[in-house]
Amino acid sequence: MSESDDVWKVNRERDGEAQRFESNFPQYGPVGRAFAPVAGFGVTLRNFFRPTVTEQYPDKKTPAMPRYHGRHQLNRYADGLEKCIGCELCAWACPADAIYVEADSNTEDKQYSPGERYGRVYQINYLRCIFCGLCIEACPTRALTMTNEYELAGPTREGLIYEKQDLLAPLEDGMLQAPHPMVPGTVDDDYYKGDVTKVVKEQTEWVREHRPEDPTLPENQKQEAGRG
Amino acid sequence: MTSTADTATSEAVETVTLTIDGTEVTVPKGTLIIRAAEQVGIDIPRFCDHPLLAPAGACRQCLVDVAAPDREGNVRAFPKPQASCTMQAMDGMIVNTQHTSDDAKRAQEGVMELLLINHPLDCPVCDKGGECPLQNQALSHGRPESRFIDVKRVFEKPLALSSEILLDRERCVLCQRCTRFSKEIAGDAFIDLQNRGAMQQIGTFNEEVLNFDGYEPIGVAAEDESGKAFSSYYSGNTVQICPVGALTSAAYRFRSRPFDLVSAPGISEHDSSGAAIRTDHRRGKILRRLSDNDPVVNEEWITDKDRFAFAWQNLSDRLTRPLVRGEDGELHEASWPAAIARAAEGLRAAAGRTGTAADKKAKGVGVLPGGRITLEDAYAYQKFARVALGTNDIDTRTRISSDEEQAFLGAAVAGTGLGVTFSDLEKAPAVLLAGFEPEDEGGVVFLRLRKSWGTQQVLTVAPFLSRGAEKLSATLIETVPGAEAAALAAIKAGTETADALGQDGAVIVLGERLAGSPGALSEALRLAKRTGARLAWIPRRAGERGALEAGALPGLLPGGRDAASASARQAVADAWGVDGLPETDGRDADAIIAAAAARQLDALVVGGVTPSDLTADLRKALDRVGFVVSLEVRRTEVAQYADVVLPVAPPSEKPGTFVNWEGRLRGFATAIRTDAISDHRALDFLARELGVDLKVGTVSDVNEQLAALGAAGKGERVKAPTAKAAKASAGASDELVLASWHLLVDEGALQDGEPYLAGTGRTAVARLSQATAERIGVKDGVVTVSGERRSSIELPVVITPMADGVVWLPAKSPGSWVAQELGVEPGARVSVKGGI
């Protein structure tokens, strides 16, 4: 039983004696009363010998816990196609109405995601987002996940509405920038099941033909590296 | 002026009493079990069942346990669950649905499981997701777990049935709602079930396209049952009734989710039927329109034009701020007060109301509101013309019109309240159509006539049997355009046709094109009198009937009063609190345009008028007239000539009333709130600036005045026309009589910006009879038609069984803008040359 519990016990006992009005603070003896004016320094002195909890943000940035709910990310498949299909289930799940999505049809010339549909407009308003993660649970393709990035402040309201290009995951090594066709012979189900693991020759050739300057093409990457 | 519902008939109905889930219910004999259950609030899941379609029992989702009395009267249970959507209720029947019977519940869950076996479950990418009966009922009546782990059946998708309608066969549950709609309601059978078992699918026949008959759509299209390219004006309804996402529209494909949309009820602005629609919008932008359920008007069906043609109002040329022509001759954005002041200044001078010596030289103002305005707008335009401008020169009829027509409308249509209704049309034993193509010019009118197919005799006075008339199994009374009067006069007592029209409830339907045929409307009145048939006048544009009621015609005052009658003028003047109304006869639209071109008018006030719709040269008139005020939604061609352009609201952004051809008031509220204002409000501002308070600022102001005015009294009406048919004049040998009407889907101004809909419109062809084609010598299957203007129309020829000496052209289809290119109306003589 701690000291404060004692106090409450005392109080409860005193409740029955309504005619006596005494202080609720614990009463000390003569020694206690003598040291009372400097007793507060004890707290300070005690903390001199404890480890420091202050973080030196922003000079020194500590990583958040692995499952920290930070900024969202729109993921990609291994060949660079976007996972988002523009289904708006995230927007539907959002309790703060922070997500706005507009979908569109994939065409032969512009295939952004596997299947028929992709998210043309994708906005998350970080002035509204409460980082509850319901959108992540709703996402049927695992396109939307949360990163550990927590630095989400800004001087303007417009700047805190993140667009699709701000949210899309960066291209990893070997990925090819969308739009480009799906791996020949596959359907969207193969992508969902994880059967597509890398960019194939046909996709690279398609991009080479349509966007020869694309920096994610192998030859352009080598040039970049050579320059660098 | 009108009542809101048809009167119900109170005949004794034979009833049966049955028990559903322990609740006793009495229903009329012949009621299906599923409907009887609805009456006591018991929900049975279903896909194929639709109240307006014949029962099919295709999906088996509505299985219930049924016990019925046998011959001895012992109630005996059926050995297996029965489909409640096909079984009629019987006296003493005991029905146990999934709520009380485990057998029924198990049966329904089994059916749902079977339906879902081959369903792709791609709800996240499906347009129906969120409003899908399959999705909803799979959750409410299906098993929580799926046991199916094998490979699903796959089809190529999506399959374009037309440029607008897309088919995804994987999602289809074979309920046959679409095929039944197409066959029973629209009469455009185009898809049907194919194959058997697991491979059964909705599909199209893959045969060679049969002989092209000129009804081919512009865009891509699958073949219909006969192997012809599928072309229907009502196909959008199949998207709406599809209980899964198998049929979707290209225009709405992947555009939004139901929870994004704000829905508002409305009335279609596309034709005079006043079909109830639902407008779904997101962030101030209309994304789709659906049919609303209005049993007395459009039931649950609308045309594809009503459904898909809404992009016009949000195109890049939409006006949001007033424009005023500056010193440099260019239009500049201006504030409302500045624009109103400038417009008032110009109109004051033109109307001779400046109070200076210049007033004597003022030649007046003509007002052309166009036929697409609401009742309130029409009322404001005519009051503005008569009170603020002091003229009767106002005409909404920017189409074929005549003085005879005005007399007919004044005598037989305006201020007569609810006349022939949709339900009268459906019940009529015989219907005579004159100058009216039900499918192209009527929209949902066609569906009502088609509903009575087999029990109703349809006769059509036309140069040939159009496909719409063919689908009604109509009898053709072959008539050369312009000779309709003679054709109607030839229906003498004793003839079969006259006998048909003499039946109780027979209806004569007159189209707006009849105005171009001298004597035809007078003859129609005589025919109606002779046979006892009722008359219905069905114009094309949504505002035409409202304009009659409001008096926005030169010779008509509100309520069908004759502007030439002194007592009628006095009655209206008293109601308006003015000294008197202008007495000079007003000019009709053609005369106003001619007067403006001849500089006999100083100013024009123009509403929603498209110059290319008119045979008269509106551009020349606008160019020559001194001052033009345009009230428009978009920056149109008229704006090029206008001195002041006032932006007004499209129907979805304002409240108002359309009066449909029945005379039924079809009021609608604002669907999307913007700061756009109605024509009547803009005219109210303008009149105030001119020093007149018209009191037409709000819809309720106008409706109060219309209610106070009421319909014309005895002696205030226009006298019925008694014109005689004109003698046919023989033309040159290479001249043919022009027949023409607007196809439902064409290049009208309200169909701009919707390529998918335009793709379902029919290609433009010229139609000639075999004999006529041989006479003029058609080469390479192409003819060149030229009229009064220098330009001509060149179109491929389709030989059609039709009247000789006639050439038919679509009025405003791609490559065939008859009014603009030829400058003549149907019935005129045009020169036709075969090929080059």
Interface residues (C-beta under 8 A of the other chain):
Chain A: I85 G86 C87 E88 L89 A91 W92 E102 A103 D104 S105 G115 E116 R117 P140 T141 V187
Chain B: D122 C123 P124 V125 G129 G130 V154 K157 P158 R253 F254 R255 S256 R257 F259 D260
